Every structure is written in structure tokens, then in C-alpha cells.
């Protein structure tokens, strides 16, 4: 990914629809602000950048984590990763707690506030619109818009099918949703202008015929005639991936093909378990999807959208806490992915998706999500907002009082302290809302267990968790 603030010289993509003769290409500059937390937020930003560049815009991309002071962004990234791997029960409590509270706490707000000046300085002169693909970035941009320091439209592209309140920030002018389900959720937590314009996916993700499927299987060395279930767990390879792979294999419905992302250790353990087709990072995910008959996922992120674009039926199973569970519910409500809640239903559901009537229905529903012409879709909507502009939102009734600026050394010290407090408060909140007394001691000891088979704590929303 280009470094923060770089301008992307993206060439015209293969398969781009040519512009009609005599129609001038749009001109202008659009900034995209994402965050390298996993790969989904950056993946959405990359595809939006590709489409906007093809439409004639100059596109700048920024990583919010790089714009946090004192390199706190990397600490936030690493802390989030460790929590998902080592203490998913705590992440579930934090996610649910902030959902009930309607957003993050004071420490998180202070950390995001510390990025406002840096974000504003990163925007190039002549920027006509700013698009966020990450909740924290939406919060920062919304604050800048409300205060009047940012005078161009701000849009949020909702990368998930479920909308946590952190996604919706005051001051954001337009929220772009992939479907009516996330659009309704966004309005329910206070979003004003919500527009349903479908998802985005790399054009390499498209339906294929039997001959192309056979070539893809041969290229990866996969069984030519067996039903294949592609198992994904995000770029970090988190969740009960080994358990799912073994359950899919043992139920006999399909041969598991597992993509572990950057978790090479997980791929090695799977191969030791007898899962023959276990991969780390895969560059040719379109080809692997073309080779497969069904996708089994646990987070509901970008890979699910890519599967919809490829005409691959999707099942959610043994989802990770927090957004994994809420995305599974939203995808199921939208009718684009079946949510398998119990191990006893796994075999029948996979058979129905691979050979039964459910598979074709889901293929049709998933493909229908995407815009049918270049004049539709999120990139086209961003272009329209850029060209038309939007009025400045009304400022808060009682803005923050002006304060004297402290010396740089004191500001740095305060920022570092706030960053540490964000993580400490997050973990403490997750623990404190779940346990007390002796239970707290047991939770801490189990939560720090580094064994892959450490027990999952707290309520178990899905059936048959061992």
C-alpha cells in the first residue's frame, strides 16, 4: 500500500468501461482515509481509489494509524490484534458495551482528537471531498467538519453489513451503504443522509464457467471433481479456524481449502493436522474462489463481498466476537449469506449451498448487490458529491472552549499517556463488565493463556462451542 499521503498513479484498469466520445473526464482531488486494521478497510479504499482514478480524479490515500502522534497507531493495531487472538471474550464485551453506549469513551475520543491537526495537514490543497472507510477516521473527519476547519464534504463508506454506532459520526455528510439492512442500521444510530449504492470489489472477482473453474483447480493442485469449501479468516487468520477446518472435513460435505492470511504458523499446524490444502497469504484469491464451490467465513468483511461478486455462495460459521457475529446476523437478514449457528447443521447447509437450491438463490442475491453501470455505485456517488458540494453542517450548540496550547513536550507526553490509557481502559472495561471477585482472577489467568485451546469465556452466541 502506498505510504500515507501519497498520490496514487493508478492506470486505467482492465475491463474499465470506456467513456463516451465527447464526454469530458471529471477533474478534481479526493482523499481517502482508511486504517491498516486487518485488510478490509484498506481493501475497500484501494478499490474506491482505483475506480475514482479511472473516472479522472486525483486520489490521495491516508492511513489514520500513521497520522496518530508518537506512533500510537501501531500500538493500537497490535493491541487490537492481540485481543482478537488472546482474549476474544474481552473484545466481545467491549464491542457490546460501546454499542450500548452509542460510541467510544473519553480516552478513545481524546486519542482521535489528537489526530485532527495531522489529518487536516495531510489533506492536499484543492481536495474537494474526503472519504472514510474506517470508523475512527469518520470520527476525526466529522469533528473537523463540525468545527468548520474542514469545509469540503465528508463521506463514510460502510465496509460492514452491520453498523456499530462508532461508524456514525456527527458532521459526516453522507453515509454509503451496500444494502438496505446496513442503511437502516445507520439511520437507527443517527446517520442523516444514507445512500444505498452497493459494495465495491476488484473486477477480477467475477463469475466463471466450468472450464475456468477446472483451470483454477489445476493451477492450485486441487481435487478436480470433489466439492471444495474455501475457509477464510481475514488477513490475520483469527478465530477457531482449525476447529472449523476439521469439522468441514469430518462432516464429509466438502474438502476444506483454508486461507490463513499472514498467520503462517496456523497454516503449518493445519497441514500437520492433515488439512492438505492450507495456505498463508494468497495473491490470487479470485482464482481460488473460481476453484471453490462455497465460502465459509467468520468475520463478514471484504472477502464476503468479493465472494458475492464472484458468484460464490457464502456461509457464516463459528464467527469471531463483535463485528463477526453482528455481520453474520446482518448478512443472514439480507439473504446473501446463510448463518450456520450449530455444528449439527453444517453438513446439510453446505450440501444445500453446493448442490441444492440455496446456492443458486444466494448467487443471484449476492450478484444483485453490485451496481449495473459506471453511473451507479459508491465511486459514482462520491463523484456526484464532489461535483455538487454540500453545505457546511450546523456547528454544535456548545463547542469546546478554547484552551491555551501547551508546550510540544507536554502535548507529546499527554498524547502518549492517552494512547496507553485507551488500551488499558478497553481491556479493563471488558473484564470489569464481565467478572467480579474470584471470577476476575480466573478470567485474567485464562485470558493470558497462550495455548491455542484456551477456553472461550462469556456467553456463547453460537451453538456447539466446545
N, C-alpha and C positions, 0 to 999 in steps of 0.2 A: 504494500500500500504506500502511496506517496506520503512524504512527511507532512506534518500539519502545515497548512498554509500554502501548499504547492498548488500550482495551476496544472490541471490535467490536460495534456495534449492528446486527447483520445481520438484515434482515427475513426472514420465512418465505419460502423460495424457491418459485419457480413449479414446480409439479409435485411438491411435497413430499407424502408420504403422510400423510393425517390420522391423528391419534392416536385410538384407540378411545374411545368415550364412557365416562366414569367412570375412565379411566386417568390418573393424575396425571403431569404433566411432571416429568422429573428436575430437580433443582436442584443447584447447586454451581459451582465455578470450576475451569477447566482452562487451563493455559498452554501455548502452542505456541512453540517456539524454532526458527527457521529461519535462513537466511543468503541474502542477495541476491547469490549467486554464480551468474550466469545467472538463469533464471526457474523452473527445475523445482522446486527446494526450496521457494521461496515459493509456487509454484502449488499444490503438494500441501498446504502449510499453509493456504492460503486455502480450499481445498475442504473440508478437515477442519474448519476453523473454521465454515464455512457449515453443515455437517451437524450439528456439535455444538450450535451456536446454535439450529438448528431443533429439536433434541431438548431444549432448555430449559436448556442450560448457559450460564454466562457465560464467554466466551472472551477471553483476553489473548494478543496476539501480540507476539513479540520477535524482533529481528534480532540474531544473535550479533555481526555485524560492528559494529553500533552499541554493543555492550557491551564491545568491546575498548578498552583505555585509549589515550589520546593519538591517537585517530582512526586507529589502526593498521589497523582493519578495511578502510577504503577502500584503503589501500596494498596489503593482501593481495588484495583484489578486483582492483585494477588490475594487480598483478603477475601474477596467475593469468591474466587476460585477455591480457596481452601475451605470456605464454609460449605460450598456445594459438595465438596468431596468428603470432608471430615465431619461436618455437623449439619447435614441437610435438615434435621429436625429443627435446628435453630433458625435456619433460613425460612422454613415454613412459618414459624411463629412471627418472625419479623415481617414477612410479606403480609400475613393476615393482619398483624397489628397495624401496620401502616395503611392497609386497605380500609380497616375500620376507622382509622383516624383521618382518612382523607388525604394522606401525604406523609412526607418525612418530618422528622423532629427538628429542633433548633440547631443541633450540631450539623446535620446534613445541610440545612439551609445556609448556615454560616460558611460551610465548605464551598457550596456552589456560589455564594455571594463573592467569595474570594477570587473566583474566576471571571467575574463580569468585566473588569477592566481589560484583562488579557484577551477575552473573546472579542471585545469591541475593537481592540487594536489589531487583532488578526484579520478583521474584515477589510478587504482591499477597497480603495476608493472606487466609487462607481457601482458598488454592489447594490442590486435592485431588489433582491429578495434573499431571505435566509431560510433554509430548510433543516429541521432537526429530525434525526432518526433515532434519538435516544432520549429517555425521559429527563435525565439530568440536564442535557443541553436545552431541552424545551423550557425547563425552569429558568435557566440563566437567560435565555433569549427573551422569554416572557417578561422577566423583571426589567431588562433593558428597554423593552418596548413600552412597558407601563410608565417607566420613569421619563420617557421621552428622549433617552440617549440613543436609541435605535429608532430611526424614522422610516424604515422600509418594512414591508410586510414580512411576517414570520409565519411559517407553516410547520406543522408537525406531521410527518408520515408515520402512521402507526404500524410498526412492523409486526405486532402480535394480533391474534384474533380476540384475545381478551384484553381489556383496557383497565389497568391498575390506575387509581387516582393520580399517581405520580406522573402519568403520561399527560394529564390535562393541566396546563399552566395558564393562569391569568395573563393576559397580554398577547398570547398566541392568537393570530388572526384566523387561521384555517387549520382544521384537522382533516387529514386524508385517510380514509378507511378502506379496507379491502372488501368489506361486506356489510350488510345491514346489521349483523349481530354486533361487531365491534363499534359500528357507528352509534347504535342505540346505547351501548355501554358508555361511550364517550360523552354522549349528551346527558346520560344519567349522572355523571360526576361533574357536570358543569361546563362542558365544551359548548361554545356558541355556534360557530359555523363549521359544521361537519359535512364533508362531501364524500360520497361513496364512489370511488373510481377504480376499484380493483387493485390487485397486487402487482408487483413487478418481479420478473425473473429473467435471468440471462437467456437470450434467444436460443442457445444450444439446448435448453430444456424444452423439448417438443415431443409430440407423439411420434412413434416409429412403427414400421411394419415388421413382419416376421423375419424377413431377410436381414434387416438391420439388427434385429434382436439376436439372431443367430451369430452374426459377425461380432457383436459386442461380447457375447458369451465366449466365443473362441478367443477373442483378444485377451480376456481376463482369465482364461483357462477354467471356465465354469462348466458344470454339467450341462450338456446340450439339451436334454429333454426333461430334466427334473423341474418342478416348481421351485422358484427361488424367492426367499423373503429377505429384503435388504433392511438390515438393522442399523439405525443411526443414533448417535448420542451427542450431537453437537461437536464443535471443534475441540472441546476438552475431553470428550469421552466420559461423561459423568453419568451417574445413575447405576442401577443394578443390571449392567449390560451383560455380565457373564450369566447371571440367572436367566435373563430373557433368551440369550442365545441357546442355552441348554434346553430351556423349555420349548422353544420353537423346534429344535432338532428332535427332542424326545416325543413331541406330540405327533410327529410324522406328517404334518401338513405341508412342510416346505423345507428346503435346505437353507440354513441361515448363512447370509453373507453379511459380515459385520464390518462397519467402518468406525474406527476408534479415534479419528481425528489425530490430534498431536499426542495422544496417550499411547505411545509405542509399547509401554510396559503392559498395558491392557491387551494389546494385540498379541504379544508374546504369551501371556497367560491363557488367552483363548486358544491359541494354537496348541499349547500344552494340554488343554482340556479336550483336544480332539476336534475343535472347530477349525476345519481346514482352511476356509476362506475368510481370514481375518486380516484386515488392512489397517495401516495407520492413516496418514494423510493421503487423500486420493485427489489428484488433479482432474481426472476425467470422470467426475460424478455424473454428467449426462450419459456417458456410455454405460456406467454401472446401473443407472436407472433403466436404460433401454434394455439391459440384460435381465432385469428383475421382473417379478410378477406382482409384488406388493411391497410397500414400505411400512416398516414398523418403527415408530419414533416415540420419544419420551419427553419432548420439550415444546413441540408445536411452533418451531421457529421457521427460519428461511428454507430449510431443507424440505419442509412440508409443502411450502408454496412452489418450490421447484418441482416436486413430485406432481403436484396438480398440473403444472404446465407441461410435464412430460406425459400426462395421461396415465399416471401410476396410482392405483388405489392406495389409500393411506389408513393405517390403524394406529391408534394411540394405546400404549400398553406400559404398565409399571412406570408411570411418569414421575419425573423429578418433582420435588415440592414446589410450592409457589406458583410461578407462571406456567410450569409444566402441567399442573392439574387444571388451572383455570383455562389455559389454552385448549386442553383436551375437551373440556366441557363446552367451550365456545365452538370449536370445530365440529363437535357432535351435534350441537344445536343447529349449526348452519347446514348440516347434512353433507359435509365434504370429507369427513373422516370419522370412522366408527371408533368409539371408545370402548376398549375391552377392559372391563373392571375386575374380572375374575379369571383365574387361570383355567377354570373348568370350561370357559367359553372360548379359549384361544383357538383350539383346533377347528371348531365349527366356523368361527368368524373368518379365519384365514381361508378355509375352503370356500366360503361364500364370496370372499373378495377375489380369489384366484379363478375359481371355476363356476361360481354361482351368479345369480342376478345382481347381487350387491355391487360387484366390481364395475360392470358397465355403467350402473347408475352413478356411482361415485366419480368415475372418469368424466362423465358428461357434466356433472355438477362442478367438479374442480376446474375443468377447462372453461366453463361458462363464467368463471370469476374474472377472466382476463379481458382487457379492452379489445374490441374488434378492429380498431383502426388507429392510426397515429394521432388522430384528433381527440382521442379519448385516453384515459389512463392517468396515473399520478403525474408523470412528467408533463403531459399536455396541460394538466390543471395548474401545475406550478408555473408554467409559461404564461398561462392566462392571468394568473395573479400578478406575476412580474410585470406584464404589459399594462394591466389596468391600475395597479396600485390599490391600496386600501387606506381608509382614513386612520389617523392615529387613534388608538383606543383611549378611552377616558382614563385619566390618572386616578390613583387611589384617593379616597376621601381624605385619608390622613397619612401622607407619605412619611417616611422615616425622617426624623430631624437631622439636619446637617451636623456632622461632628468634625472636630479637628483631626487632620491627618496625623497619624503617629509616625515617628521616625521609621525608616525602612527596616532597621534591625528589629524593632519591636513588632512591626507588622509581620515579618517573617516568623518570629517566634510564636506569635499568636496563631498564625496560619498552620504551623506545624502542630501546635497543641490541638487545634480544632480537628485536623486530619486524624490524629491519634484518637481523639475523643469520638469521632464518627464511628470508627470500627469498634472501639471498646463499648460504646453505648449500644451499638447494634447487637453485639453478642450478648451483652448484659440484659438487654431488653428481651431477646429471645429466650434466655434462660429464666429470667425473673418472672416472665408471664406464664411459664410452664411448670416450674418446680418451686418448692419451698422446703426448708429444713433438710432432713436426711435425703430427700429426693434430689435436692440440688447437688449434694456431694456425689451421689451416684451418677447424676447426669453429666457432671464435669468429668468424672473418671471415664465414663463410657464415651463421651463426646471426644475425648482426646485419644481414644484407642485407634491406632493406625492400621489395625487389621482390616482387610477388605470385607470381612464378615462381621464387622461391628454392627450391633443391633440398631434398628431404626427406632427412635423414640417418638413419643407423642402419638396422637390418633393416626390411624392408617386409613386414608380415604379410599384406597382400592382394596379389593378382596384378595385373600390368599397370600398375604405378605408373611413370609416366614421370619 
